[in-house]
Amino acid sequence: MKKLLHTTDNETDLLERAKQGDERAFTELVRQYEDMVYNFSFKVCRDRSDATETLQDTFVNVYRKLDQFDGKSKFSTWLYSIVANNCLMKRRRQKLEKASVSIDEPRMPGHDETDTPLREASLLAPWQSSPLDETMTKELRTLLDSAIQKLPVDYRLVFILRDLEGQSAEDTAKIMKLTVPAVKSRLRRARVFLREQLNGYMTS
């Protein structure tokens, strides 16, 4: 796994040089971030061909739009937003969402995504409390992958960004162009749905 740049000055210098047409600087940016882009894409689509295509599309977009990056957010956050948008467009083109399930919860009158949900105690437990680590069995990983693919892509992206990629709620909101409360609501519903899908395995 290639390490991402950690020195802000170095990354800023690369970005400025790339904006000015320095091909070596752009190539270095690709080298630094290609693993992140591919791995994120693969987690979303679970298809190597689609992930490779998304990787290529993403850096074509970056090359064309690099002058639009204003530095107000982290470059990685901006990059994630491009990948997420490419994944959303690809899913919608392929019309794969027909196979997704609805995970919207019934709400009491006056409740919306910004409100405190019902059954709060059971919904807010962090997903990390489940065995999402290297000790997870191959069978459980397969079941989890299958369950994640049943999520509507908007919810899937939020879950992957927050629980698998470790992005903050604030950065996920920027990436997905959502409010922070909407991110938390979608993540909560995604976690509940996945727990329900794995319930038979976890309690057997």
Backbone torsions as a table, in degrees:
resi	resn	phi	psi	omega
1	MET	NA	125.6	178.5
2	LYS	-76.4	140.8	179.4
3	LYS	-80.4	141.7	175.3
4	LEU	-77.8	156.8	177.1
5	LEU	-63.1	135.1	178.2
6	HIS	-111.2	-18.0	-178.1
7	THR	-90.0	112.3	-175.8
8	THR	-57.5	-41.4	-179.0
9	ASP	-61.3	-42.3	-179.9
10	ASN	-64.2	-44.0	-179.6
11	GLU	-66.0	-42.2	178.5
12	THR	-60.4	-42.0	178.9
13	ASP	-63.2	-43.8	178.5
14	LEU	-61.7	-44.3	-179.2
15	LEU	-63.0	-43.0	179.9
16	GLU	-64.9	-43.0	178.7
17	ARG	-65.0	-40.8	179.5
18	ALA	-64.7	-39.0	178.0
19	LYS	-62.0	-30.4	-179.0
20	GLN	-86.3	4.6	175.6
21	GLY	97.7	10.2	179.6
22	ASP	-74.8	106.8	-175.6
23	GLU	-67.8	-32.7	179.0
24	ARG	-65.4	-39.7	179.4
25	ALA	-65.3	-42.3	179.0
26	PHE	-65.2	-41.6	177.8
27	THR	-59.8	-38.2	179.0
28	GLU	-68.1	-38.2	175.7
29	LEU	-61.1	-43.4	177.8
30	VAL	-60.5	-45.6	-178.9
31	ARG	-60.4	-40.4	-177.8
32	GLN	-69.0	-31.7	-170.2
33	TYR	-114.7	-3.1	-174.3
34	GLU	-64.3	-36.6	178.4
35	ASP	-64.3	-44.1	179.7
36	MET	-59.9	-46.1	-178.6
37	VAL	-64.5	-46.9	-178.1
38	TYR	-64.4	-46.2	-176.6
39	ASN	-64.3	-40.6	177.3
40	PHE	-64.0	-44.9	179.6
41	SER	-60.8	-42.2	-178.4
42	PHE	-67.1	-36.6	177.7
43	LYS	-62.8	-33.2	-178.7
44	VAL	-76.2	-46.0	-171.8
45	CYS	-103.5	-18.3	-178.9
46	ARG	52.5	36.9	178.9
47	ASP	-142.8	120.6	-174.2
48	ARG	-64.5	-37.8	179.8
49	SER	-64.7	-45.8	178.9
50	ASP	-64.5	-39.2	179.9
51	ALA	-65.7	-39.9	178.3
52	THR	-65.8	-41.9	178.3
53	GLU	-64.0	-40.9	178.4
54	THR	-65.3	-39.0	175.9
55	LEU	-57.4	-48.4	-179.4
56	GLN	-65.0	-45.6	-180.0
57	ASP	-60.8	-39.8	-176.9
58	THR	-62.4	-46.4	-176.9
59	PHE	-76.7	-22.3	169.8
60	VAL	-65.6	-44.3	177.5
61	ASN	-62.2	-43.2	179.6
62	VAL	-61.3	-43.8	-179.5
63	TYR	-60.7	-40.8	-177.3
64	ARG	-76.5	-29.8	-171.5
65	LYS	-112.6	8.8	-174.1
66	LEU	-57.8	-33.4	179.9
67	ASP	-68.6	-12.7	178.5
68	GLN	-85.7	-12.4	178.6
69	PHE	-75.8	116.3	-174.0
70	ASP	-99.2	-0.2	177.4
71	GLY	79.2	4.7	-179.9
72	LYS	-73.8	-22.2	174.0
73	SER	-121.7	170.9	175.6
74	LYS	-66.0	147.0	178.4
75	PHE	-59.3	-39.0	-179.7
76	SER	-63.0	-36.1	177.5
77	THR	-64.5	-43.9	177.8
78	TRP	-62.1	-40.4	-179.6
79	LEU	-66.4	-43.9	176.7
80	TYR	-57.5	-39.3	-178.4
81	SER	-64.7	-35.9	177.6
82	ILE	-68.4	-43.7	178.3
83	VAL	-61.9	-46.2	-179.3
84	ALA	-59.9	-43.2	179.6
85	ASN	-64.1	-41.4	177.6
86	ASN	-63.1	-41.0	179.0
87	CYS	-64.6	-41.8	178.8
88	LEU	-62.7	-45.6	-179.2
89	MET	-64.5	-39.7	-179.7
90	LYS	-64.4	-43.9	179.7
91	ARG	-62.0	-43.1	-177.6
92	ARG	-68.7	-35.7	176.8
93	ARG	-64.3	-41.2	-176.8
94	GLN	-80.8	-8.8	178.7
95	LYS	55.9	39.1	-179.9
96	LEU	-80.6	-11.2	-177.7
97	GLU	-68.5	-13.3	177.2
98	LYS	-60.0	-27.4	-177.9
99	ALA	-86.9	-6.6	-178.5
100	SER	-79.3	157.2	179.8
101	VAL	-101.6	161.5	174.6
102	SER	-88.6	129.1	179.7
103	ILE	-119.4	18.1	176.5
104	ASP	-67.3	138.4	179.0
105	GLU	-93.5	147.0	171.3
106	PRO	-62.8	142.8	-180.0
107	ARG	-121.4	150.6	172.3
108	MET	-70.6	153.5	177.5
109	PRO	-53.1	133.6	178.2
110	GLY	91.3	-7.5	178.8
111	HIS	-91.1	140.0	172.2
112	ASP	-140.0	-169.4	-174.3
113	GLU	-62.6	-21.3	-177.0
114	THR	-88.3	-7.7	-175.8
115	ASP	-90.9	162.7	175.1
116	THR	-68.6	125.3	-176.1
117	PRO	-74.9	161.0	172.7
118	LEU	-71.1	162.2	-179.3
119	ARG	53.4	41.0	-173.2
120	GLU	-56.1	-43.3	-174.6
121	ALA	-59.4	-40.1	-177.3
122	SER	-80.2	-20.2	-175.0
123	LEU	-92.6	-22.1	-171.8
124	LEU	-92.0	-6.0	179.2
125	ALA	-60.3	130.0	-175.8
126	PRO	-64.3	141.3	179.3
127	TRP	-59.7	-29.7	-177.5
128	GLN	-60.9	-14.2	177.5
129	SER	-72.7	-14.5	173.7
130	SER	-89.1	162.9	-173.7
131	PRO	-74.6	70.1	177.3
132	LEU	-95.9	56.1	-177.1
133	ASP	-140.8	-170.0	-173.0
134	GLU	-68.6	-14.6	179.5
135	THR	-85.6	-4.6	178.8
136	MET	-62.0	134.4	-179.1
137	THR	-70.7	157.9	178.7
138	LYS	-59.5	-39.6	-179.4
139	GLU	-62.9	-44.1	-179.2
140	LEU	-67.9	-37.9	177.0
141	ARG	-61.0	-41.6	179.4
142	THR	-64.0	-43.5	178.7
143	LEU	-64.1	-41.0	179.8
144	LEU	-65.3	-44.3	178.2
145	ASP	-58.1	-44.0	-179.8
146	SER	-63.8	-41.1	-179.6
147	ALA	-67.3	-39.9	179.1
148	ILE	-61.0	-38.4	-179.5
149	GLN	-68.7	-17.6	176.9
150	LYS	-80.6	-16.5	178.8
151	LEU	-67.7	142.2	169.7
152	PRO	-55.1	143.8	-170.1
153	VAL	-59.1	-32.9	178.6
154	ASP	-63.5	-41.1	178.5
155	TYR	-73.1	-38.5	179.7
156	ARG	-59.6	-44.7	-179.7
157	LEU	-63.0	-42.2	179.2
158	VAL	-63.6	-45.2	179.6
159	PHE	-60.8	-46.7	-178.4
160	ILE	-64.6	-44.3	179.9
161	LEU	-62.1	-43.7	-175.8
162	ARG	-80.0	-50.9	-170.2
163	ASP	-94.7	-23.8	179.8
164	LEU	-104.7	-35.9	179.6
165	GLU	-93.6	-14.0	176.8
166	GLY	74.2	22.6	178.2
167	GLN	-75.5	148.5	178.1
168	SER	-72.0	163.5	176.8
169	ALA	-61.6	-37.9	-179.6
170	GLU	-65.5	-46.4	-179.8
171	ASP	-67.8	-37.8	177.6
172	THR	-62.1	-38.8	177.5
173	ALA	-61.8	-41.9	178.0
174	LYS	-64.6	-44.2	-177.8
175	ILE	-63.0	-44.0	-174.8
176	MET	-91.0	-4.2	-178.0
177	LYS	58.7	48.1	178.5
178	LEU	-124.0	169.3	170.0
179	THR	-81.3	159.2	177.2
180	VAL	-60.9	-44.1	176.8
181	PRO	-58.5	-37.1	179.1
182	ALA	-66.6	-39.2	176.6
183	VAL	-60.6	-47.1	-178.8
184	LYS	-63.5	-38.0	179.1
185	SER	-65.4	-46.1	-179.3
186	ARG	-66.5	-38.4	178.9
187	LEU	-64.8	-42.5	179.9
188	ARG	-60.3	-45.9	-178.9
189	ARG	-67.2	-38.6	178.5
190	ALA	-62.9	-43.9	179.6
191	ARG	-61.9	-44.7	-179.7
192	VAL	-62.5	-45.0	179.7
193	PHE	-60.5	-45.2	-177.9
194	LEU	-66.3	-40.0	176.8
195	ARG	-61.3	-40.7	179.0
196	GLU	-64.6	-39.7	178.4
197	GLN	-64.3	-33.9	-177.2
198	LEU	-97.3	3.2	-172.2
199	ASN	-58.7	-43.0	-179.7
200	GLY	-61.8	-38.7	-180.0
201	TYR	-70.5	-42.9	-173.8
202	MET	-72.3	-25.0	-176.3
203	THR	-103.7	-2.8	-177.9
204	SER	-78.9	NA	NA
